[in-house]
Amino acid sequence: MRNYLFIGLLLGLLVACETKTDSFAITKNSIGLLTDSTKVNALKGVFINDSISKYIGGDEFTGSTNTISIFEKGTGKLLLELDPNYALDSVSTIRTVRIMDERFKNKDGLNRLSTFGDLNSKYTISSIQNTLRSLIISVDEINAYFTLNKTELPEEMRYNMNQKIEAISIPETAKIKDFYIQWY
């Protein structure tokens, strides 16, 4: 009888133990405790130790989303910027997350301080968009896109928005300007 009691107690302890989620880990479907199914009205529970600031635009009929900023309590450091799928909708899920703090990283160590070489060596580039001042680099396998400032490119590639830019043309040392996770 004692053996059964001991085994039951041991199993109960194992079930009760849960793994702690790294609050700075980025995966395809989560950033810390924030997931692709987290609703706006649940953000206070997800970021219980942080401050949440909601930007409310002047006109809710414009169709634009309202950015929600997450600040670290104590330091006031900006951690994340969240854009919900629908503006002014508390049951909307998050569509886009802009990573603002370098402590957020994925399993391969990719963070906002990484270079294009770090990105290109570990992932397949899905597309590169050439804009006026930046390149937008999409990586579908991790639901992410990155921007690079065109000043990181060779001089002859900076000014022609119609020029198709290939990954091989981007210097390995080009710094990531912005790091976004997008959930569909």
C-alpha distance (Angstrom), angle and dihedral (degrees) to the residues before:
residue distance angle dihedral
M1 . . .
R2 3.78 . .
N3 3.81 90.9 .
Y4 3.80 91.2 54.9
L5 3.78 91.0 47.9
F6 3.81 91.2 48.9
I7 3.82 92.7 47.9
G8 3.80 91.1 47.4
L9 3.80 91.5 49.6
L10 3.81 91.3 47.6
L11 3.82 92.0 49.7
G12 3.79 90.2 47.6
L13 3.79 90.9 53.7
L14 3.79 91.9 48.7
V15 3.79 92.1 50.8
A16 3.80 92.0 46.3
C17 3.79 92.4 53.4
E18 3.75 111.7 88.5
T19 3.75 129.7 -172.8
K20 3.76 114.1 -110.2
T21 3.79 114.7 -123.1
D22 3.80 115.1 -127.5
S23 3.80 104.2 -117.7
F24 3.82 90.4 -147.2
A25 3.82 99.3 45.3
I26 3.80 118.2 117.3
T27 3.81 121.1 -155.3
K28 3.78 131.8 165.5
N29 3.82 91.2 -91.3
S30 3.81 104.1 25.2
I31 3.77 147.6 39.7
G32 3.79 108.3 -159.2
L33 3.81 105.5 -52.7
L34 3.82 92.8 -18.9
T35 3.81 112.0 99.9
D36 3.78 136.1 -176.2
S37 3.82 88.7 -102.0
T38 3.83 97.4 49.2
K39 3.79 111.5 122.5
V40 3.81 123.8 -139.7
N41 3.81 91.0 -115.4
A42 3.84 89.6 58.3
L43 3.81 96.3 54.5
K44 3.81 94.2 95.6
G45 3.80 88.8 60.6
V46 3.81 93.6 46.0
F47 3.82 94.6 47.8
I48 3.80 96.4 35.5
N49 3.83 92.3 145.5
D50 3.81 95.2 45.4
S51 3.80 138.5 64.5
I52 3.79 121.7 -106.4
S53 3.78 121.8 -152.1
K54 3.80 121.0 -172.6
Y55 3.77 120.6 -158.5
I56 3.78 110.3 -147.5
G57 3.78 113.9 -163.7
G58 3.76 118.9 -140.7
D59 3.80 96.0 -112.8
E60 3.79 121.3 44.9
F61 3.80 90.4 -171.5
T62 3.80 94.9 67.6
G63 3.79 92.4 84.2
S64 3.78 92.6 -129.1
T65 3.77 121.0 136.0
N66 3.78 123.2 -116.3
T67 3.78 114.9 -122.7
I68 3.81 116.4 -130.3
S69 3.81 114.4 -155.0
I70 3.79 122.6 -154.9
F71 3.82 116.2 -153.2
E72 3.78 127.8 -171.5
K73 3.80 110.8 -114.6
G74 3.75 113.0 -121.6
T75 3.80 97.7 20.5
G76 3.81 98.7 43.5
K77 3.81 88.7 -140.1
L78 3.81 114.9 158.9
L79 3.81 107.9 -117.3
L80 3.80 106.7 172.1
E81 3.78 142.8 -4.1
L82 3.80 114.5 -146.4
D83 3.80 127.9 -163.1
P84 3.81 115.3 -164.9
N85 3.80 122.4 -143.7
Y86 3.80 90.9 -114.3
A87 3.79 128.3 29.9
L88 3.81 118.1 -118.9
D89 3.82 92.7 5.5
S90 3.80 114.0 126.3
V91 3.82 93.1 -165.5
S92 3.80 93.6 51.6
T93 3.80 118.1 113.2
I94 3.79 124.1 -129.6
R95 3.82 116.3 -88.9
T96 3.80 103.5 -178.8
V97 3.80 133.3 20.6
R98 3.79 120.5 -165.9
I99 3.79 110.3 -155.5
M100 3.81 108.2 -138.0
D101 3.82 102.3 167.0
E102 3.80 122.8 68.9
R103 3.82 92.3 -141.6
F104 3.80 89.6 75.5
K105 3.81 108.5 90.5
N106 3.77 140.5 151.2
K107 3.81 128.6 -122.8
D108 3.81 90.4 -83.3
G109 3.82 92.1 53.7
L110 3.81 94.3 -107.8
N111 3.81 111.5 156.3
R112 3.80 139.2 149.6
L113 3.82 91.3 -79.3
S114 3.81 92.8 57.2
T115 3.78 123.9 111.3
F116 3.78 131.3 -125.7
G117 3.82 87.4 -104.8
D118 3.82 90.4 58.8
L119 3.79 90.1 50.2
N120 3.81 97.1 42.9
S121 3.82 94.6 47.3
K122 3.82 93.9 55.7
Y123 3.81 105.3 32.7
T124 3.77 142.4 40.2
I125 3.79 111.2 -112.1
S126 3.82 107.7 -128.5
S127 3.79 97.2 -167.9
I128 3.79 144.0 -17.3
Q129 3.80 119.6 -146.3
N130 3.78 119.7 -162.4
T131 3.83 113.0 -144.7
L132 3.79 132.7 171.2
R133 3.82 97.4 -85.0
S134 3.80 105.3 3.0
L135 3.76 147.4 39.1
I136 3.80 117.6 -127.8
I137 3.79 110.6 -149.3
S138 3.81 117.6 -167.1
V139 3.80 125.2 -157.9
D140 3.81 107.6 -174.0
E141 3.82 96.3 -175.0
I142 3.83 90.8 69.4
N143 3.86 98.3 29.4
A144 3.79 89.6 -116.4
Y145 3.75 141.1 128.8
F146 3.77 130.4 -171.6
T147 3.76 135.5 -162.0
L148 3.78 125.1 -141.5
N149 3.77 123.2 -166.8
K150 3.82 110.8 -117.2
T151 3.81 89.2 -131.3
E152 3.83 84.2 77.1
L153 3.83 89.4 65.2
P154 3.79 127.8 82.8
E155 3.82 111.8 -84.7
E156 3.81 95.0 -107.5
M157 3.84 91.9 58.1
R158 3.81 100.2 48.8
Y159 3.78 104.3 79.2
N160 3.81 108.4 40.0
M161 3.81 110.0 83.5
N162 3.81 90.9 -176.1
Q163 3.78 93.7 58.6
K164 3.80 113.6 108.0
I165 3.79 107.7 -128.4
E166 3.79 119.5 -154.6
A167 3.80 126.0 -157.9
I168 3.79 90.5 -113.5
S169 3.83 89.5 61.9
I170 3.80 94.3 57.5
P171 3.82 115.1 89.1
E172 3.81 114.1 -115.4
T173 3.82 89.0 -130.2
A174 3.84 94.2 57.4
K175 3.80 107.8 126.9
I176 3.78 122.1 -128.6
K177 3.80 109.6 -114.2
D178 3.82 99.0 -170.8
F179 3.81 133.7 10.4
Y180 3.81 119.1 -157.1
I181 3.79 133.9 179.9
Q182 3.80 113.9 -156.2
W183 3.78 125.1 -163.7
Y184 3.79 120.3 -164.2
